[in-house]
Amino acid sequence: MIQRIQSFYLVLAACAMALCFMFPVAKYKTPDNQVYAQYSLIKSQALNQTSESEVSVIGEDFDQIGGNMSKLGYAKAPVWPLLALVVAVIAIALVSIFLYANRTRQVRVVAVGFLLNVIYIFLIFIWAVDAFLKPIKQSFVDCDWTTTYSVATWAPVVSAIFFFLAQNAIKRDEKKVRDADRIR
């Protein structure tokens, strides 16, 4: 019975979390859009826009910053806890699809996936985005930085909604089975 609605919700939850690998979590820019940075789970960068069409990368993972910018030092927030959470949530979503024979276990596994997803959202908004911006602000005291959240920030919220919908669908199936057994 893999072709149930909760399986579809779990696949969508895994796809939403996979978007975290493709898009940056947050983008930071100065008001004049000359210098901006992006925080990503895969590759964080500092960019310098010298003209309308010319964009040069002035720092990969903020290890070496060249040009007219001072060295930012360790401006990258550690991404391994976030990366581990994304991989765990994707794995839980995909594994729980095949636990259809034991619906009570499937509900528990989906609840764990939902909890890890909420922890990821909490870490993104409370810890990671600010931890990444703090050293940048210290290096550029005269600049006012604006933060723009990207797809990788909001995709886990969508994934959490799909986990919630899947859990409710599994509980409905379990209730139907129990009601049918009670009638017999």
N, C-alpha and C positions, 0 to 999 in steps of 0.2 A: 504494500500500500504506500509506495513512495509518492504516488501522484496525488497527494492530498494538498489542501490549501496551505497547511503549515509548512510543508516542504518548499512551496513556492516562496513563502515569507522568509524562510531561513536562507534560501539561495539569494534572495534580494538583500538580506542583511549582510551576507558575505560579500556580495558585489559592492554594496555601499562602503563597507570597510576597506575593500580593495582600492577604492578611489583615494584612500589616504597615501598610497604609494605613488600615485600619478600626479597629484597636485600639491602645491605648498600649503602648509598649515596657515601661515600668516605672511603678509607682506608689509614691510615698513618703508615709509618714504618721507623725505623732507618736503616742505611746502612747495619748493621750486622744482621738485621732481628730478633734481640733479643726482642725488645719491639715494639709492634705495637698496633694501636687503630683503631676502626671503628666507623663511624658516621652513624647512622641509624635513621629512623623515629620511629621505634618501640623500639629498644634496642641498646644503644651505649655501647661499652666495651673497656677496656684496657687489653691487653693480654701480657703475658710474656712467651716466648718460652725458656725453660730451657735446653731442649735437642731436638734432631731431631724429636722425636715423642711426646714429652710431652709439652703440652700447658696448662698453667694455667691462669684462669681468675683472674686478680688482681684488677679489678675494674668494677663494674656494674654501669653504668650510671655515673661513676666517682664520686660517693658519698663517697665511702670508698676505698682508694687505700692502699694496704698492701705490704708486702715484702720489697724489697730494694728500692722501689720507694717512693718518697715523695708524700704527699697528693696533688693532682692537684687542689683541690677545685672545683669550679663550672666551669668545663671545657666543659660542655655540652651546645651547643647552643640551645636556646629554639626551640622546634620542633612544638609547637602547631600552629603557623601560617602556616608552611609548611604542617602539617597534615590537617588543615582546607582547604587549597587550593587543596590538592589532593582529599579529599572527595568531595569538591564542583565541581571539574572538572569531576570526575567520575559521580556524580549525574546529572550534566548538560548534559553529553554525553548520558546517558541512558534516561533521560527525553525528550531530544530533538528528540529521535527516534519516539516518539509517538505524535509529533506535526506535523505530515505529512499533516494534513488537512489544516493547515495555514502555507504555505511555507514562507511567509515573516516573521512571528514570529519565525519560525524554523531557518531561516538565522540569525536573531538577537541573538537568544539563542546560536547558534553555535559560533557566533562571540564573545559573552561573554565568552564562554568556551575556545576559542582560546586565548583571552586576559588574562584570569586567568592562563592559561597554560604558557604563556610567562612570566607573573609575577613570577610564581613558578620557572621557569628556571633562571630568573634574580636573584631571592633570593638565589637559590642554589649556583650559580657561584660567585656572588658578596658578599653575606653576610654569609650564613650558614657554608660553608666549612672553611672559614677563621676564623669565630667566634669560631668554635670548635677547630681549631688548635692553636690559639693564646695562651691559657693557658697551653697547652701541651708544646709549645716551651719555655714558661717562666719557666716551671718546669725543663725542660731538656735543659739547655743552651748549653751544650757541644755536643748535638746530632743534626745531620742534618736530618730533616724529609722530606720524599718524600710523595707526595699525589698521590694516584691512584683513579681515578673516576670509579665508578661501574655502573652496569645496571640501578640502580635507578636514576642515574644522566642523562643518555642518553635516557631513556624511555620517559620522558616528551617531548623531542625533536621529537621523533617518533610520539607521541600523537599529538603534534602541527601540524605535517605534515598531519596526518589523519583528524584533524579538518579542515584544509585548503582544503583538497580534498573533504570532505563532504560538505563544504560550496559551493564550485564550482559546485558540482553535484546538490545541491538544487537549485542554481541559474539557471543551465541549464534546470532543470525541470520546473521552473517558466517561463522561456523564451519560452519553448515549449508550455505551456498552454496559454500564452499570444498570441503567434503566431497563435495557433489554434483558439482562440476566435476572433482574428482580421480577419481571413479568412472567418468566418461565416458571 
